[in-house]
Amino acid sequence: MTTSAAVAARIEQQPREAAPFVKWAGGKGRLLSQLRPLLPAGIARMRHVEPFVGGGALFFARLPERALLTDINPALVATYAAIRDDVQSVIEGLRALATRHSKESYYQVRERYNQGRRLSTSKRAAMFIYLNKTCFNGLHRVNRKGEFNVPVGSYKDPRILNENGLYAASHALRGAKLECSGFESLLEKAKPGDFVYFDPPYEPVSDTASFTAYARGGFSREDQTRLRDVYRALDRRGCKLMLSNSDVPVIRKLYLDFRIDTVAAPRAINCNAKKRGNVIELVVRNY
Ligand SMILES: C[S@@+](CC[C@H](N)C(=O)[O-])C[C@H]1O[C@@H](n2cnc3c(N)ncnc32)[C@H](O)[C@@H]1O
């Protein structure tokens, strides 16, 4: 068997299960059991469209045959493409990085990643995953020059390489079109009959947080309104739409014309007892 045939066989052998290959802020992993019952009837035949794909928890849980996945983060989208198109090189690059992981090595890799315009796509993807798995809290933050600037995390033994997980992700992505674009590109791309799941940066819950761009994840109140306008346009086009956001009056008002349900998102473990428990989030649907 040639090497590429062996890789194809590894990809094919994976159980039909996949999961996000990065930790991502706002990841929907903990909400999947509540989101699944809210999917539209006949979803198996629909194309799956996610304009804020992030870690892609719902996409990987569903494993649709056809998908359009987009995000505004170019490094994230390039990593998805490398996993779909050349997973073996990504795995080899990541294995090399995992073997020599240390605090010092983290900062060297971060420096090379930020400077290395001539790195191959698969090397960049391996570095992106390595930095995501070993940085502080799996954060993705860049400075004004676009340089990744998150410090190293304090994990004892981080799981950097999950080979089978990457093969499974590669398999899941075979039928996926990937694009780096803002959500408004859906006005050109979405087709009648598509299922579209919107998971934007959430509107902040507290008023004090709401004035800082950082708390908003760079997504302003105007962006929330423009997103609602895209939602309306795709509703008229005949797409099936589901959207997550925080349960705040401004979001309820924007989607007044649509069906709104709530789900209870478990909070991350918190040493402050008052901050334990669930947070209520909205799910807005047009069906
Ligand atoms: C809450 S996260 C999505 C989480 C994802 N559902 C998951 O399970 O991991 C929001 C994503 O929206 C992306 N984003 C922010 N502004 C955007 C915009 N204007 N257009 C498209 N994507 C955007 C961010 O890069 C981020 O990946």
The ligand as an SDF file (V2000), in Angstrom:
LIG
                    3D

 27 29  0  0  0  0  0  0  0  0999 V2000
  -18.9710   31.8270   19.8310 C   0  0  0  0  0  0  0  0  0  0  0  0
  -17.7120   31.4680   18.6370 S   0  0  0  0  0  0  0  0  0  0  0  0
  -18.4180   30.0740   17.8220 C   0  0  0  0  0  0  0  0  0  0  0  0
  -18.2850   28.8350   18.6550 C   0  0  0  0  0  0  0  0  0  0  0  0
  -18.6060   27.5570   17.8900 C   0  0  0  0  0  0  0  0  0  0  0  0
  -20.0230   27.4180   17.6540 N   0  0  0  0  0  0  0  0  0  0  0  0
  -18.0740   26.3420   18.6250 C   0  0  0  0  0  0  0  0  0  0  0  0
  -18.8350   25.3960   18.9170 O   0  0  0  0  0  0  0  0  0  0  0  0
  -16.8660   26.3220   18.9300 O   0  0  0  0  0  0  0  0  0  0  0  0
  -17.8520   32.7820   17.5230 C   0  0  0  0  0  0  0  0  0  0  0  0
  -16.9650   32.7430   16.2660 C   0  0  0  0  0  0  0  0  0  0  0  0
  -17.3480   33.8280   15.4230 O   0  0  0  0  0  0  0  0  0  0  0  0
  -16.2130   34.3180   14.7280 C   0  0  0  0  0  0  0  0  0  0  0  0
  -16.5410   35.6890   14.2960 N   0  0  0  0  0  0  0  0  0  0  0  0
  -16.4730   36.8540   15.0060 C   0  0  0  0  0  0  0  0  0  0  0  0
  -16.9360   37.8820   14.2670 N   0  0  0  0  0  0  0  0  0  0  0  0
  -17.3200   37.3710   13.0700 C   0  0  0  0  0  0  0  0  0  0  0  0
  -17.8840   37.9310   11.8850 C   0  0  0  0  0  0  0  0  0  0  0  0
  -18.1470   39.2390   11.7740 N   0  0  0  0  0  0  0  0  0  0  0  0
  -18.1770   37.0950   10.8520 N   0  0  0  0  0  0  0  0  0  0  0  0
  -17.9120   35.7600   10.9500 C   0  0  0  0  0  0  0  0  0  0  0  0
  -17.3500   35.1820   12.0350 N   0  0  0  0  0  0  0  0  0  0  0  0
  -17.0770   35.9730   13.0780 C   0  0  0  0  0  0  0  0  0  0  0  0
  -15.0790   34.1850   15.7160 C   0  0  0  0  0  0  0  0  0  0  0  0
  -13.8340   34.0890   15.0330 O   0  0  0  0  0  0  0  0  0  0  0  0
  -15.4680   32.8880   16.4740 C   0  0  0  0  0  0  0  0  0  0  0  0
  -14.8090   31.7770   15.9230 O   0  0  0  0  0  0  0  0  0  0  0  0
  1  2  1  0
  2  3  1  0
  2 10  1  0
  3  4  1  0
  4  5  1  0
  5  6  1  0
  5  7  1  0
  7  8  2  0
  7  9  1  0
 10 11  1  0
 11 12  1  0
 11 26  1  0
 12 13  1  0
 13 14  1  0
 13 24  1  0
 14 15  1  0
 14 23  1  0
 15 16  2  0
 16 17  1  0
 17 18  1  0
 17 23  2  0
 18 19  1  0
 18 20  2  0
 20 21  1  0
 21 22  2  0
 22 23  1  0
 24 25  1  0
 24 26  1  0
 26 27  1  0
M  CHG  2   2   1   9  -1
M  END
$$$$
